[in-house]
């Protein structure tokens, strides 16, 4: 796959290498239902990320219907594997690309930040090193990585309480995600526990590419 210096304008498509097809299929079929259930509002996490990342280009990895794009803009591009979700995100008027967390279509050291709200949790844990390595590659020295995950110890397609059945989930403990970030070359990991859906707790992880 050819990498470029940034995401192209508009909704574009690239070769998907390793995206979990059944999970993507759920989002393709049920995108309208997803946004109807989840709503348009956010908790301000995107604004917090933008303040910490500072000015410059950022990407929303797994942007879905684009709920956070306005908070992250204006120098933001959204990436998602589902064309149906990206079609909803076109309302933002911001650049969008169809792509894969394990093969990001951005050039080396092009971004000051990567924002990923419940995106990496759809990858099996044995594929996280490749995905985090891609995150490090596209971040500038000092660039901020922020992701949210569900706290727990589970991998599979039958997560209790999932209202969109058939999606793959990997749940993480604090120590193991910190270890994965450090191994990928993302330094100074910080983990916060934040409210999740229902009784679940989410982990918000932040780290930076060293070298600022």
N, C-alpha and C positions, 0 to 999 in steps of 0.2 A: 504494500500500500504506500502510495506517495504521501509524504508529509509536507505540509505547507507551513508558511510563517504565521498562519492564523486561520480562523474559521472564515469561510466564504459567506457573503451576504445571502440571506434568504434561506429557504429550506432545501438542503442538499442531501445527497446520499453517498455513503461510502460502503465498501465491502465490510461486512460484519464477520469477524474472525472467531469470536468465542462467546458471544452473548448467549445466555440460556434461552433457547428457543421457546419452551413452554411458558416461561415467565413473560417474555415479550408478547406471546400470543394472547395472554390474559389482558395485557394493556391494550393491544390492538382491538380486541373485541369489546372491551368495556371502558374505553376512555371516557365517554360521556357520563357513564354511571359513576366512574371514579371521581370526577370533578364535582358531580352533583352531591356525592356523599362527603367528600373532604372539604368542599367549599373553596372560596377564593381567598380567604383571609390567611395571614401568616402570623407568627409570633414575634416578628421583628428580627429573626435570626440573620436574615440577609443584610439588614442594615448594620448589625453588629459586625458581621464579617467584613463588610466594605470599610467600616471605620478602621478595623485592625489591619486590613490588607493595604489600605492607602490607595492613592490614585494609580491608574494604569489598567491594562487589560486583564480581565478575569474570565473564568468560565464556570458555568453552572453545569456540573456533570450529573446526568440523570435529571434534567430539568423538568421532565414530565410536561404538564400542561402550562408551565411557565409561571407558576405562582410567585416565585422569588425574583424573577428577572428584573422587575421594576426596582426592587430594593437594591439589586446588585449593579444596576446600570449607572451611566450609559455605556461604558466601555466593557460590555459583557456579551458573551456568546453562550447560547444554550446547546447542550448536547444530550441526545437521548437515543435509545435504540428503537423506540416505537414511533412509527409514522403517524399513528392516530393521536398520540399524545402531542407530538410536535405540531400537528395541524391545529390543535387547540392553542398552542403556544405562539402561533403566528400572530395572534392578536397583539402581542407586545411590540411588533414591528422591529424586533432586534434580531441579529444574525442567529441562525439555527443550523445545526448540522446533525445528521443521523450518524451515530458512531458507537464505538466500543470502548469501555473503560480500559481494556487491555491493549489498545492500539490507538492512542489518542491522535486525532488528525491535526495536531499543532506542532510547530517547530520547536526545537530545543530552546529552552530558557526564554520563552516568549511571554509568559504570564506572571503577574504579581500575585495571583491567588487562584485557588481552586476551591469551589464550594460544592458539596455533595450531600444533599439531604436525603437520607435513606436510599442510597444508590449502591454502595459497596456491599450492603447486606444481601444483595441478590447474587453475589459471587461465592462459589465454594472457597473455603479457607485456603486450600492448596493453590488457588489461583490469585490470591491477594498479593503475593510478592511481585508478580509481573505487573499487576495493575498499579500498585504503589510505586514501582520502579518507573512506570510511565508518568505518574504524577510528578515525581522528582525531576524527570527529564524535561518536562515542559515548563516547570517553575524557574523563575529567575532566582539567583542567589538571594536569600532572605525572603523569598516568596512564601505565602501562607497557604497551608492546606487545612481545610476544615471539613469534617464529615460527621454525620450522625449514624449511629448503629443502635440496634436493640441489644440491651444487656441480657446475657444468658448463656446457655450451653446447649446449642441445638444446630443441626444442619438437616435440611430436608424440605419436602413439599407439603407438609401437613402441620404447619405451625398453628397451635391452638389459638382460636380467636381470629384467624385471618378471614376477613370478609370478602376477599377476592381469591378464592381457592385455586390451588395449583401453582402458585408462585413458589420459587425456591428462596429460602432464607438461610442465612448463617448468622447466629447470635454470638456475641463476643463478651469476654471478660476484660476487665481493665488491663490486667498485666499482659495478656496475650496480644491485645491490639497495640499497646506501647512497644512490645518486643517487635512486632511486625513493622511498625513505623521506623524504629531505629535501624532495623536490618535493611530497610529500603533506602536509608540515607536521609530520612526526614528527622531533623533534630529537635530537641527540647519539647517532646510530646507533653501535652497537658490534656487531662481528661476531666470532664464534668458530667455529673449525672443530672439529667433533665427529665421532665415529665414526658412519658410516652402515651400511647393509646391505651385506654383502659387502665389496668393495674400495672402495666409494664413500665419499665424505666429505660430511657435511652441513654447512651453514652455519646457525648459530644467531644470529639477529639480534635485537637489543633496541634499543628507542628509546622516547622519552617525548613526550607532547604538551607543548609548551612552555606556560609560564604558571603554574607552581606558585608 
